[in-house]
Amino acid sequence: MDIATIIGLVFGFILVVIPIVMGGGVNTFINLPAFLITVGGTVFATFVNFPMEKLLSTGKVVRTVVMHKLPSPDSVIRDIVSFIRIAHKDGLLALDKHLDEIDYFFLKKGVRLTIDGVPQDIIADILNKELMISIERQKVGYKILSALGTYAPAFGMIGTLIGLIQMLRSLSDPSQIGGGMAVALLTTFYGALLANLFFIPMAGKVKERTEEEKLLRMLIIEGIGAMMSEESPRLVEERLLIFLNPMDRDSFSSRKTQ
C-alpha cells in the first residue's frame, strides 16, 4: 500500500473539514443541486470523452497505484544477482524452487520463461511488449484523471453561473436569493476540492508510478538478458547499478560490504 497517498488524501480532507466545522457546521456546505451539477457534469463529460472500457480500467489503475507498492530497484538487483549465482552453481532449472520467493510478477515471469528454455530474443520481445502495454494502460488512466481534474472546476463554474442566474431572477423575492447564492458558491467549492485534492494529485501519482515501473521493468529485462547470457554475477551487478542514482549506488555498495 502506498502510505503517502493515503496520508495525503486523509489529512488533506481533514484539514478542509476542520475549518468548515469550526466556522459553523457541515450542513452549510451540503447542497444537493450543487453536488449534482459538479459531480454529475464532471462524470458524464468524461463519459463523452472516453470509451466505457477505458473508464472502467481507470479504477483498476488507481487501485494498483494506491494498494500495491513496487519493490525497490536495489532489492530487485540483489534478487537477480542471487538467481544468477544459483544458476551458475546448479543450473537454470535450480531456480524453479525459488520462484515462490519472487513477489513482483514481472520478475517472476522473466525467470519462469528463462527456466522454460525460451530463447533470449523471444523473452526480450515478450517482456518489452508487456512493458509497452502496461505503460499505455497507465497513460490512459493518467489522461482520464487529468480530464476529471479539468472538468470538475469547469462544471463548478457552470454551477456558479446557474446559481447567479437563479439569484438574479429572484431579486424580488429575498427568500430565494440564499439558495441561488449557495448553488453559485458551492459548485465552485466542490469542483476545486475534487480537482485539487483528488483528481489532479492522483493523475500525478499515476504518472510518477508509470515512470518508476518503466525503469524497474527495464532493469529486469536487462537482468534477465544477462542471466541468459551467463555473465558473471559481479559483471551483472555493475551493469544493473546503472539504473540507480549515484547516491543509491554508494549506499548499495556500503550495505554489501557490511
Secondary structure, 3 states (H helix, E strand, C coil): CCHHHHHHHHHHHHHHHHHHHHCCCCHHHCCHHHHHHHHHHHHHHHHHHCCHHHHHHHHHHHHHHHHCCCCCHHHHHHHHHHHHHHHHHHCHHHHHHHHHHCCCHHHHHHHHHHHCCCCHHHHHHHHHHHHHHHHHHHHHHHHHHHHHHHHHHHHHHHHHHHHHHHHHHCCCCHHHHHHHHHHHHHHHHHHHHHHHHHHHHHHHHHHHHHHHHHHHHHHHHHHHHHHHCCCCHHHHHHHHHHHCCHHHHHHHHHHHHC
